[in-house]
């Protein structure tokens, strides 16, 4: 069965520090991969997605993610975190062609210290 | 342009009651998906509708049903509510003519079952 694991439930970083959020997936083929962010009281917003091609993808708000097939990972990174990045981050996988039927991880809650 | 709108934003029901949640997609979007997000977990796929037809169903009991109207708005119905149905119900729309692979989420309807 397809699944997504986000090993870190909570992460705290200082403003200006770098960030890496981990995501591992279980799927037979190369899936569609996504990172969404959920701020308090708001819906989920797409940060970036990977369908095929270049394994390093750029997203909004200065985020990037790297797909590593050998590790079944799709980790999210940002070189310098801003206080406004505090939110919950969800990695998701979709069956090929089925991006409406996402399978989400449990999320990583990011806190940013000034 | 208005984003995905959901109503009501909050509601409280008692066990055994029925609830109807409503969603209006972004103008021009023909696909609506529903997700359930239990506190502390990632969203879980419930249904997808496209052009008024069900295109996918997640692992939810028959107490959950949905439909899509000619104007592409959608309703999610849950019968015989259980305490475990307490969650944030998210609606997402897609399919504005370009297959970007992006879901646009509303802010959700928070259901509390007592």
Interface residues (C-beta under 8 A of the other chain):
Chain A: X4 X32 X34 X36 X41 X42 X43 X44 X45 X46 X49 X51 X90 X92 X94 X98 X99 X100 X101 X102 X103 X104 X105 X106 X107
Chain B: X3 X4 X31 X33 X35 X40 X41 X42 X43 X44 X45 X48 X50 X55 X56 X58 X90 X92 X94 X101 X102 X103 X104 X105 X106 X107 X108
